[in-house]
Amino acid sequence: WLGLVLTLVVGAIMGLINGVNVSLLGLPPFIATLAMMMVARGLALIISGASTISIANPGYIFLSTGNIIPGISNAAIILLLLTVLAGFLMNKTVLGRCAIAIGSNEEATRLSGVNVRFWKTMIYVVAGVFMAGGAILYSARFGFVQPAEGVGFELNVIAAVVIGGTSLSGGRASIFGTLIGALLMETLKKGLTMMGVAAEWQLVVTGIVVLLAVFVDN
């Protein structure tokens, strides 16, 4: 349990660093988060000695693969709970309202008296905690972790978010839509696999989907 808590704390710290880089240092969000991704991957290689780490704790594995409700994996239940929580944060809290306002017009939000730097940083912290939760479920599903795990996931995330109705220019976002976008991307991936499409061509299709989604958003 201490390991799980520390994982969430590490996620929050990474989000905090991203938030500071963006809100205080003025770095472009894409560059700041891309750099943090590279740093995290490098640290993962260093800490693990570039080797796979097996997870032998059955309780940890149960978090994702167990069935508290017969026929439904715990991972699916946690996904739905986290989706509801994210929707609540987005639509019913100051954090969510500030996120939408800042994305729509940051300068107008600042002039209206909102502490833009603070709330922008908090947005990244919360995102980091959610990211850490996803990492826990992902590692529990397979029972091991690799330092190079997750390469290319960022493209699927961008596609899911844009397809779900979130605007890359800010001011519009949908948690439920993002869930639908993620399910569509996974369905597309599984469908291409069942059709016998090679993995490299699946990347081509995913890239085209991202381009089309961004075009429609624009």
C-alpha positions in Angstrom: 0.0 0.0 0.0 2.9 2.3 0.7 4.2 1.6 -2.8 0.8 2.6 -4.3 0.6 5.8 -2.3 4.2 6.7 -3.3 3.3 6.1 -7.0 0.5 8.6 -6.7 2.8 11.0 -5.0 5.4 10.7 -7.7 2.7 11.3 -10.3 1.7 14.5 -8.4 5.3 15.7 -8.2 5.8 15.2 -12.0 2.5 17.1 -12.6 3.8 19.8 -10.2 7.0 20.2 -12.2 5.1 20.4 -15.4 2.8 23.0 -13.9 5.7 25.1 -12.6 7.5 24.9 -16.0 4.3 26.0 -17.8 2.8 28.5 -15.4 5.9 30.1 -13.8 8.6 29.6 -16.4 6.4 30.2 -19.3 7.4 27.1 -21.3 5.0 25.9 -24.0 2.9 23.1 -22.5 3.8 20.7 -25.3 7.5 21.2 -24.9 7.3 21.1 -21.1 5.4 17.8 -20.9 7.4 16.2 -23.7 10.6 17.0 -21.9 9.2 15.5 -18.6 8.2 12.4 -20.5 11.8 12.0 -21.7 13.2 12.6 -18.2 10.7 10.1 -16.7 11.7 7.4 -19.2 15.4 8.1 -18.6 14.9 7.8 -14.8 13.0 4.6 -15.3 15.9 3.1 -17.2 18.4 4.2 -14.5 16.4 3.1 -11.5 15.5 -0.3 -13.0 18.9 -0.9 -14.5 17.2 -1.2 -17.9 15.6 -4.5 -16.8 12.1 -5.8 -16.5 10.6 -5.8 -12.9 8.2 -8.6 -12.0 5.3 -8.0 -9.6 4.8 -11.0 -7.3 2.2 -9.5 -5.0 -1.2 -11.1 -5.7 -3.0 -8.2 -4.0 -1.5 -5.8 -6.5 -2.5 -8.0 -9.4 -6.0 -8.3 -8.0 -6.4 -4.5 -8.3 -6.7 -4.8 -12.1 -7.5 -8.4 -12.9 -9.7 -9.3 -10.0 -13.5 -9.5 -10.1 -15.2 -7.9 -7.1 -18.4 -7.9 -9.3 -18.6 -11.3 -11.1 -18.0 -10.9 -14.9 -16.5 -7.4 -14.6 -12.8 -6.8 -14.0 -11.8 -4.4 -11.3 -9.9 -2.3 -13.8 -13.2 -1.6 -15.7 -14.9 -0.6 -12.4 -12.1 1.7 -11.4 -12.1 3.2 -14.9 -15.7 4.1 -14.5 -15.2 5.5 -11.0 -12.3 7.6 -12.1 -14.3 8.9 -15.1 -17.1 10.0 -12.8 -14.6 11.6 -10.5 -12.9 13.4 -13.4 -16.3 14.6 -14.6 -17.2 15.9 -11.2 -13.9 17.8 -11.0 -14.4 19.2 -14.4 -18.0 20.3 -14.1 -18.7 20.9 -10.4 -15.5 22.3 -8.9 -13.5 25.5 -9.1 -10.6 23.5 -10.6 -12.7 22.5 -13.6 -14.2 25.9 -14.1 -10.8 27.5 -14.0 -9.4 25.0 -16.4 -12.1 25.7 -19.0 -11.8 29.5 -18.4 -8.0 29.5 -18.7 -8.2 27.4 -21.8 -10.8 29.7 -23.4 -9.1 33.0 -22.6 -6.2 33.1 -20.1 -5.8 36.8 -20.1 -9.5 37.5 -19.5 -9.5 35.0 -16.7 -6.5 36.7 -15.0 -8.1 40.1 -15.3 -11.3 38.7 -13.6 -9.3 38.0 -10.5 -8.4 34.3 -10.9 -4.9 33.2 -9.8 -4.1 31.7 -13.2 -0.7 30.4 -12.2 -1.9 28.6 -9.2 -4.9 26.9 -10.8 -2.9 26.0 -14.0 -0.3 24.3 -11.8 -3.0 22.4 -9.9 -4.5 21.2 -13.2 -1.1 19.5 -13.9 -0.9 18.1 -10.4 -4.3 16.4 -10.7 -3.4 15.2 -14.2 -0.3 13.6 -12.8 -2.2 11.8 -10.1 -4.6 10.3 -12.7 -1.6 9.3 -14.8 -0.1 7.5 -11.8 -3.4 5.7 -11.2 -3.4 4.5 -14.8 0.1 3.3 -14.5 -0.8 1.2 -11.4 -3.7 -0.4 -13.2 -1.6 -1.1 -16.3 1.2 -2.7 -14.4 -1.2 -4.7 -12.3 -2.9 -6.1 -15.4 0.3 -7.7 -16.8 2.2 -8.4 -13.6 5.4 -6.8 -14.6 6.8 -3.4 -15.7 9.4 -2.5 -18.3 11.4 0.8 -18.2 10.5 1.5 -21.8 6.8 0.8 -21.4 4.2 3.2 -22.8 6.2 4.4 -25.8 3.7 5.7 -28.3 0.8 5.9 -25.8 0.9 9.7 -26.0 -0.4 9.6 -29.6 -3.3 7.4 -28.6 -4.1 9.8 -25.7 -4.1 12.8 -28.0 -6.4 11.0 -30.5 -8.8 9.9 -27.8 -9.1 13.4 -26.3 -9.6 15.2 -29.6 -12.1 12.6 -30.9 -13.9 13.0 -27.6 -14.6 16.6 -28.2 -11.8 18.4 -26.4 -10.4 21.4 -28.4 -6.6 21.6 -28.7 -7.0 25.4 -28.7 -8.7 25.3 -25.3 -12.1 26.3 -23.9 -13.9 23.1 -24.6 -13.5 19.7 -23.0 -15.5 16.5 -22.3 -14.6 13.8 -19.8 -17.3 11.4 -21.0 -16.3 12.2 -24.6 -12.7 11.3 -23.9 -13.8 8.0 -22.5 -15.7 7.3 -25.8 -12.7 8.4 -27.8 -10.5 6.0 -25.9 -12.9 3.2 -26.5 -13.1 4.0 -30.2 -9.3 4.1 -30.5 -9.0 0.7 -28.7 -11.7 -0.8 -30.9 -9.9 0.5 -34.0 -6.7 -1.1 -32.8 -8.3 -4.5 -32.0 -10.2 -4.4 -35.3 -7.1 -3.8 -37.3 -5.4 -6.7 -35.4 -8.3 -9.0 -36.1 -8.1 -8.1 -39.8 -4.4 -9.1 -39.8 -3.1 -5.6 -40.4 0.6 -5.3 -39.5 1.6 -3.3 -36.4 3.5 -0.7 -38.4 0.4 0.0 -40.6 -1.7 0.3 -37.4 0.6 3.3 -36.5 -0.1 4.8 -39.9 -3.8 4.5 -39.4 -3.6 6.0 -35.9 -1.6 8.9 -37.2 -4.2 9.6 -39.9 -7.0 9.4 -37.3 -5.2 12.0 -35.2 -4.8 14.3 -38.3 -8.4 14.0 -39.2 -9.6 14.6 -35.7 -7.5 17.8 -35.4 -8.7 18.9 -38.8 -12.3 18.5 -37.8 -11.6 20.3 -34.5 -10.1 23.3 -36.3 
